[in-house]
Amino acid sequence: HGLSNAPKVDLCPATGCRRCSETMCCGAPRGRYDLQFFVDQTDELLSMLGLEEEAVNLVGFSLGGTIAIAFSQRFPARVKRLVAISPAGCLPKVPMSYYFLKAVWCCLIPLAPHVLCTCLYKRERFEKSLRGEGHADPEVVTNLWSRFVWQLYVKRGVASATLAICHRIPWFTLKPLFKDAGRHKRPVLLLWGEKDALNPPATVAAEVKSCFQNAQLLVVPGAGHIALCDRPRQVVLSILAFLRLPPAARMDANEIKLPAAPVRAVPRRPSTPGGPQGSGTPPGSAPLSGSCAASAAQ
């Protein structure tokens, strides 16, 4: 999402231009922050790790899921298995702010770091928006807010890079690319949060799944858009089970079961004076029946 801000934004208005990004006469090369830019970065990263000749498993979330799909479309032989968690690209609703950005991007992107004001972002509003997407865990909300503030107000250039991504990624029209990538027979696992308000599973998930000929869709109950934070155990265990499948596995014959959500332990009540020691049973009350005792123990 531009949060690393490496490199700075290339402001050339020409669609698909790479000359300005690669041959800057006034400093280091700049980035387009379009889908091709991120696929190139993934390719460079794998090459630096010595994996340019190896087939790998790719896992991506949201925009990362879209990048993983785009990489598999460009380099089909280099991806064994693909996991996409709520991949962006078929968003159902175009917000008015998107049209505004499209109209004034050439001014807004370079000016963004200089006009940002902390009064525009309140923690209360941030928390409310996350709760609306199903993020109820206070620790998750606090961690996301801390990262948001650090990256937006402390690091330089993040606002411009983020706006460039909003402007240059085709968030609503990537179905043809998904279909092209989906022609390959590699196994694909799609994970979606049940309460994902940004990328609703009821409409978008089924549409994305139809693009792949060998895919399974898992909807995680109670999770929002960031399912990996909301239900980490279920998401991670599902991905691990998927990665154990053979590279030529058929998903219709190897269904991945979503693990059960962890049950939170019920705190034991302290023993009441007069009751059995350590039992936590009030004096004069009957002991728990077998089924209730088992539930309490769990």
KEVEX-516457 format. One record per residue (C-alpha): y, z, x. Coordinates in steps of 0.5 Angstrom, whole numbers, padded with zeros to 4 digits, always signed. Layout:
REM residues N
YZX
...
REM end
This chain:
REM residues 298
+0000+0000+0000
+0005-0001+0006
+0004+0007+0007
+0003+0006+0015
+0009+0001+0016
+0005-0003+0021
+0009-0008+0022
+0016-0008+0019
+0016-0013+0013
+0017-0021+0014
+0023-0023+0009
+0022-0030+0010
+0022-0033+0002
+0017-0039+0004
+0010-0037+0000
+0005-0037+0005
+0009-0038+0011
+0006-0035+0018
+0011-0038+0023
+0016-0033+0022
+0011-0027+0022
+0008-0029+0028
+0014-0032+0032
+0020-0027+0032
+0025-0028+0037
+0029-0022+0035
+0023-0017+0036
+0016-0015+0035
+0012-0020+0030
+0013-0018+0022
+0008-0017+0017
+0008-0021+0010
+0004-0015+0006
+0000-0020+0002
-0007-0021+0001
-0008-0025+0007
-0005-0020+0011
-0010-0015+0009
-0016-0019+0010
-0013-0021+0017
-0012-0014+0019
-0019-0012+0017
-0022-0018+0021
-0018-0016+0027
-0021-0008+0026
-0028-0011+0026
-0027-0015+0032
-0024-0009+0036
-0030-0005+0034
-0035-0010+0036
-0037-0012+0029
-0034-0019+0029
-0042-0022+0029
-0045-0016+0025
-0046-0016+0017
-0043-0010+0014
-0042-0006+0008
-0035-0006+0005
-0032+0000+0001
-0025+0000-0002
-0021+0003-0007
-0016+0000-0012
-0012-0005-0007
-0017-0003-0002
-0023-0006-0007
-0019-0012-0008
-0018-0013+0000
-0026-0012+0001
-0027-0017-0005
-0022-0022-0002
-0025-0021+0005
-0032-0022+0002
-0030-0029-0001
-0027-0031+0006
-0033-0029+0010
-0039-0029+0005
-0044-0028+0011
-0041-0022+0014
-0041-0017+0008
-0048-0015+0006
-0046-0010+0001
-0040-0009-0003
-0037-0003-0007
-0030-0003-0010
-0027+0003-0014
-0023+0000-0019
-0020-0006-0016
-0014-0008-0017
-0012-0016-0019
-0014-0016-0027
-0009-0011-0029
-0008-0012-0037
+0000-0010-0037
+0006-0013-0033
+0011-0008-0033
+0019-0010-0034
+0020-0007-0027
+0015-0012-0024
+0020-0018-0027
+0026-0014-0024
+0023-0014-0017
+0021-0021-0017
+0028-0023-0019
+0032-0018-0014
+0026-0017-0008
+0031-0021-0003
+0036-0015-0003
+0032-0009-0006
+0026-0010+0000
+0031-0009+0006
+0036-0004+0002
+0030+0001+0000
+0030+0005+0006
+0038+0006+0005
+0038+0008-0002
+0032+0012-0003
+0035+0019-0006
+0030+0025-0007
+0033+0026-0014
+0030+0020-0016
+0023+0023-0015
+0022+0030-0018
+0015+0034-0017
+0015+0035-0024
+0015+0028-0026
+0010+0026-0021
+0005+0032-0023
+0006+0029-0031
+0004+0022-0029
-0002+0024-0025
-0004+0029-0031
-0004+0023-0035
-0009+0019-0031
-0014+0025-0031
-0012+0028-0025
-0012+0036-0027
-0014+0039-0021
-0008+0042-0018
-0010+0042-0011
-0011+0034-0011
-0004+0034-0014
-0001+0038-0009
-0004+0034-0003
-0002+0027-0006
+0005+0030-0007
+0005+0032+0000
+0003+0025+0003
+0008+0022-0002
+0014+0026+0000
+0012+0025+0008
+0011+0017+0007
+0017+0016+0003
+0022+0020+0006
+0020+0022+0013
+0017+0015+0016
+0021+0009+0016
+0020+0003+0013
+0015+0005+0008
+0019+0004+0002
+0020-0003+0004
+0013-0005+0006
+0011-0002-0001
+0016-0006-0005
+0013-0012-0001
+0006-0011-0003
+0008-0010-0010
+0012-0017-0010
+0007-0021-0006
+0000-0018-0008
-0002-0022-0015
-0004-0016-0019
-0005-0019-0025
-0008-0026-0023
-0014-0025-0019
-0020-0027-0023
-0021-0034-0020
-0022-0030-0013
-0026-0025-0016
-0031-0030-0019
-0031-0034-0012
-0033-0028-0009
-0038-0026-0014
-0042-0033-0013
-0045-0030-0007
-0052-0026-0009
-0050-0020-0005
-0051-0013-0009
-0044-0010-0011
-0043-0004-0014
-0037-0003-0019
-0034+0004-0020
-0029+0006-0025
-0026+0013-0028
-0027+0014-0035
-0019+0016-0036
-0016+0010-0031
-0010+0009-0035
-0007+0004-0030
-0014+0000-0030
-0017+0001-0036
-0025+0001-0036
-0026-0001-0043
-0022-0008-0042
-0021-0009-0034
-0028-0006-0032
-0032-0011-0036
-0028-0017-0034
-0029-0016-0027
-0036-0014-0027
-0037-0021-0031
-0034-0024-0024
-0040-0022-0020
-0047-0025-0021
-0051-0019-0018
-0047-0013-0020
-0047-0006-0023
-0042-0002-0026
-0041+0005-0026
-0036+0009-0031
-0035+0016-0028
-0034+0021-0034
-0027+0025-0034
-0024+0021-0028
-0018+0018-0027
-0016+0012-0023
-0017+0016-0016
-0024+0017-0018
-0026+0019-0011
-0021+0025-0011
-0023+0027-0019
-0030+0027-0018
-0032+0026-0010
-0039+0029-0011
-0041+0024-0016
-0038+0018-0013
-0040+0019-0006
-0047+0020-0008
-0047+0014-0012
-0045+0010-0006
-0050+0013-0002
-0055+0011-0006
-0053+0004-0007
-0052+0003+0001
-0060+0005+0001
-0062-0001-0003
-0064-0007+0001
-0059-0012+0002
-0063-0017-0002
-0064-0012-0008
-0062-0014-0015
-0058-0010-0019
-0061-0011-0026
-0068-0008-0023
-0065-0003-0018
-0060+0001-0023
-0056+0007-0020
-0056+0013-0024
-0049+0017-0024
-0051+0024-0021
-0049+0030-0026
-0043+0033-0025
-0043+0040-0021
-0043+0046-0025
-0038+0051-0024
-0041+0058-0022
-0039+0063-0027
-0036+0069-0024
-0040+0075-0025
-0037+0081-0028
-0037+0088-0024
-0042+0093-0026
-0039+0098-0031
-0040+0105-0030
-0046+0108-0034
-0050+0101-0034
-0055+0099-0029
-0053+0098-0022
-0051+0091-0020
-0053+0088-0027
-0046+0088-0030
-0048+0090-0037
-0044+0095-0041
-0047+0101-0043
-0051+0101-0049
-0052+0093-0049
-0058+0089-0049
-0060+0085-0043
-0059+0077-0043
-0065+0073-0046
-0069+0069-0042
-0065+0062-0043
-0058+0066-0043
-0060+0069-0037
-0062+0062-0034
-0055+0059-0036
-0052+0065-0033
-0055+0065-0026
-0054+0057-0026
REM end
